[in-house]
Structures are given as structure tokens and as C-alpha cells.
Amino acid sequence: MNQNLSALLIGLVGAAITLSAYSQTFISSTQCITVGLLVLMFGLLVREGFISF
């Protein structure tokens, strides 16, 4: 899979996790936002080529 496409998919997953912070009850909203932002940062690192996925 293309590096840009991988980063886009990771970013979309991170955005979905972040935006679902207040509509789910599995974990607290703060933890959900934190996990979402970490996933977004991972997508950025993949996009910039620091991590090969």
C-alpha cells in the first residue's frame, strides 16, 4: 500500500477515535482524545517517512 494512503487511513482512524470521545462509554473522554491524538501523530510519522508501515 502507498505510504500516503496508509497515512491517510491512519489519520482517519485517529480522527474517528478523537471525535467519538463523547459518544461512547467504554473509556473516559480524556483517554479517548489522548488515544486519538496519538494515532494521529503515528499517522504523521508514517507520512513523513520516519516509520515504515
N, C-alpha and C positions, 0 to 999 in steps of 0.2 A: 504494500500500500504506500502511496505517496506520503512524504513527510508532512506536507501541508495539509493533506486530507486527514491524516492521523491527528495532527494538532487541532484541526477544526472539530473533529469528533470529540476529542478530549475536552476541548473548550465548551462544547455544547452540553456535555455531561456535567461539567463543573457549574455551568450557569444554571442548569436544571436543578442541581442539588442546592445551590445557593438560593434560588427563587422559591424552592419548596420548603424553606425554613419554617414558615408559619402555617403551612397547611398539612403538616404531618405531625405525628405524636410519638415516633419511635425514639428520637433523641431530642435534646433541647435545641432551641433555635440558635443559640450561640455556637454549639457544637456543629450544627448543620452548616451554618455560614462559614465556620472555620474550615470544615472539610471541603466545602465547595470552593473556597478561595485557594486552598492547597492544590486541588485538582486543576484549577485554572492556571496556577503557577507551573504545575507539571506540564500542562499543555504548552505554555510559553517556552519552557526549556526544551521541549521536543521540537517546537517550531524553529527555535534559534539554532538547533543542532547540537546542543550540549548533551542531550540524551538521545541515543538512537533507539527507536522503538519499532 
